[in-house]
Every structure is written in structure tokens, then in C-alpha cells.
Amino acid sequence: MPEEKVIIFDTTLRDGEQSPGAALSINEKLEIAQQLAKLGVDIIEAGFPVSSPAQFEATRLIAEQVKGPTIAGLARANTKDIEAAANALAAAKKRRIHTFIATSPIHMKNKLKKTPVEVLKMAVEAVRFAKTFTNDVEFSPEDACRSEMPFLIEILTAVVEAGATTLNIPDTVGYILPYEYGQIIAKLKSDVRGIEKCIISTHCHNDLGMAVANSLAGVRNGARQVECAVNGLGERAGNAALEEVVMAIHTRANFLGARTGINTKEIYRTSQMVSRLTGFVVQPNKAIVGANAFAHESGVHVDGMLKDRTTYEIMTPETIGLGGSRMVLGRHTGRHGFIDRCKHLGFTLSKEETETTYQKFLEIADKKKEVFDEDIAAIINDEIHVVEHLYELEHLRVIIDTGTAPTAEVSIKSKGKSKSASAEGDGPVDAVYEAIRKATGHSPQLESYAIRAVTGGKEALGEATVKIIEKDCTYLGRGVSTDIIEASAKAYVDAINRMMSKKKDKGQGKRIADSV
Ligand SMILES: [Zn+2]
């Protein structure tokens, strides 16, 4: 079969960010968007601009600064949403408005309280209005897979006539199975008048673990756009995982008659960045990007691999940007070498930031002979603060004595003043956190705490990730150090800083429940 291009529409920053607990700051979204552009995605859905000032601002910044992909914004089928999306996207060279309305009987009746005739009218008006801002308009009938086929055909025919250029068929609730989904796409392709002028798109949720399989069934039946998210992030059980869709198409191009424009060598790096910034750890057995995805341990396999890699390997780790030549820096790396490596890793630092991170790098290189790419990324993320740091950990002392409770003393600097506090705890980290609560006067609830080694070996940097909750809002904090207690303390202080900066911010706004 000749291979046709499948458009990769990334929704990590919109649907993915709607994952419970994945609160990204505006700068973190921009950082991910820049990496998505390097990865070569065709479209970045940057947000749902009307839903909050922060969403609007993130979409606006991405539209202004990220070059390459088309930037899309989500909007319900009403003028206010569409205007907000159009305003947020105004600076983008290539922009798309993605508008949607529910079409299943259950959603129309219970949620929208509208008749099918009213819904059809709203859809057509929304597409026409969006067309006044951009030629590139995508329409999604929300909950398409539980909609009645005759109505789906009718509404899609009407929006094509109104000027929609992409028709997205979302399995909003993750209900459909691959064979059925393929049939829906095939039926629409044959029965919607004018659909040959449009791109048919898939948007599959993973509630039954079918998101990727469904997306590929769509591609087999004529879909030429797949909506997906890095690491499979998304509402509830998530979206189709970008890396799985891309590598399935890459590995089985012949069978699918499809190819993508993705630079697969950037897949691993992108996955790591998204994991780090959202605090969502990638499970070790996750396809493509999990730590074990390319680990061959069984003796028979290893023997086979040594004779011929293809014995047990359908794709190489190098394809996704793993392995190959690993650059290691050390104490003798000069400023130039360090800056070069940072650039290669995708970080653009100001003069001041370069100086701070370089000093920290030297400090780490003193303790740890070999500094890997992962270490550099961790140092930069630790030193370059995405939010203003109201509190800073100045000093930390922990006393662990067998038979007595651990005690911690901390000194926290805020607005030029230092405040010390000490506390006991069940364990050293618990004691440190209690002392930090006393010194800052904030007592957010600790939701989760995790520590991992950034690289292997006993001298590895430790990275602590904590999530705290206050008033139903979750805040993530990270800290890096060669000492895990210090990393833990820094992570907690970081989370409190983010909480304070969000409070100062215009806020997240009320969450909109509708989404495709
Ligand atoms: Zn979705």
C-alpha cells in the first residue's frame, strides 16, 4: 500500500492537562510546546482559552512563540468561546479553531437540554463564525461513538458545507472497540457528502485500554489525523499515547499504508520532560517509553539478541532517541561545553541562568564524577524557577538517633528575613516537613511523595517530587540534591512557592466539564 501522511495532533497541553492532578504552569506548558515542535507534531492543541485566564495566557504565549506546528485552541459551539480562542491564537502563523458540541442522545438531552435540530444549528453557526477568524476549522461531535449514525451523518454533512476542514470523531467516554470504531470511520467516509475535502480525525479515550487500537483502526479505515497525548495523558484513563501511535505506524507502515512526520528520535526526551513536569511517573512496563521497554533479561533472549538483534526486537531503542552515544560531562568540562550540552538538550538559558546552573553543575561534578544528560536537565529544572520563590531553604539539619524520634531544624528565607523552626517527626522527612510548616506558616496537606534516582549508581542525584493539596487545588513541587533529605525539603518548599504564586495569579477559574 502506498504510505499516506497521518497528521499528529497533540493534545497533551489540553486534554492531557485535564488529567486530575496534572497542573502545569504557563511556562512549563511553553517548555513542553517547544519540545513538541522539535518532536515534529503537526498540530499542538495548546488549551481551552475561555476556561480560565491561565489557559488563555498559555495558549496566547504558545501561539506567539512556538514556530512550526499549527496551534489549535478548543471552543464550545458559542461565540464567546470561539472569540476567546481566536484572540488567544491571533499571533500564530498557522492557527486552528477546534469547536465541539455533543451529539449523543444522552448528552443532548441531559447535559445540553437541546433538541437535535437546535444542536445542528449551533454547530453550523459555530463553524461559520470560526471561519471568520481562520480557514482551518475542526469540528467534533462530542460523544460521537454513542451518537445515532443518521444524525452524525446529517450534522457532519452540514458542518462540511459550513466550511469545517477537519472532522474529528471522538470516543469521549472510551466505550468503543477497534472493529466498531473502524466501521464508524468507514461509514462516515462513504456517507458524509463533501467529506473528501476534509481530514477525518480520531480522538480516543482509554477507559477500556483501547485508545491506541481504536485510533489505528480509524487510520486503517481512512482517518488521516490522530489526536493523542504524550505518555497517554488525558481525562480519566487518558488519551491514545502519542509514542505508541507513532511507533505503531512507524513499525507497521506497510500494513497501515501510513506514515507520520514525527522525528522519532525526540520521543524519549519528550516523554521524560512531560513526566517530570506533570509529576506523572511512567510505569516501567509502559510500551515504547517505559524503563523496561527495551530491556532484555531472559537468558534465551539475550543470547538471541547477541546473534541478531531482530530476533526479539521489532524496533531499536535508538529510533526513539535512547542509547547510542551517551555524552558524559565532568569536572573538567568548560563553560562552553556545558552551554553546548544545554542547547543540545533543548534548554535556552539567559546569561544569568547559565551562570547559576553552571556553578551548580560544577558543585555536582565535584561530588559525582560523571554528569549525565538527565542530571543536567534535573539541575536546570531545580535552579531555574518557573515561579517566583517566596520561600527559600537556607539551612537544614536533621538528627537521627536510634531509639528517639528524628528531629529537624530548618531555616527559611523570605523577603530578606530568615525564620528558623524545629520539629520532631515519625521519620526524617516527616520531621523536616513539620519544621517547614512551622517556619512558613503554611500547612497544605501532603498528597503524594516520591523519590527517584536521576541516573544509576550510588552517587546519583536524587529527585524528590511532592504533591500538596489546598482547597481542592493540587500543586507539584520538585527538588534535586545528592542528599535525598535535602531534595525532599526543597521539593516541599517548591510546592509551597507554586501554591503561593498561583494564589497571586488570576487563578485557574472554574473548570468546564464539557470536553471532547
Ligand atoms: Zn478527550
Residues whose N, C-alpha, C, O or C-beta is under 5 A from the ligand:
A	BS01	ZN	D15 V516
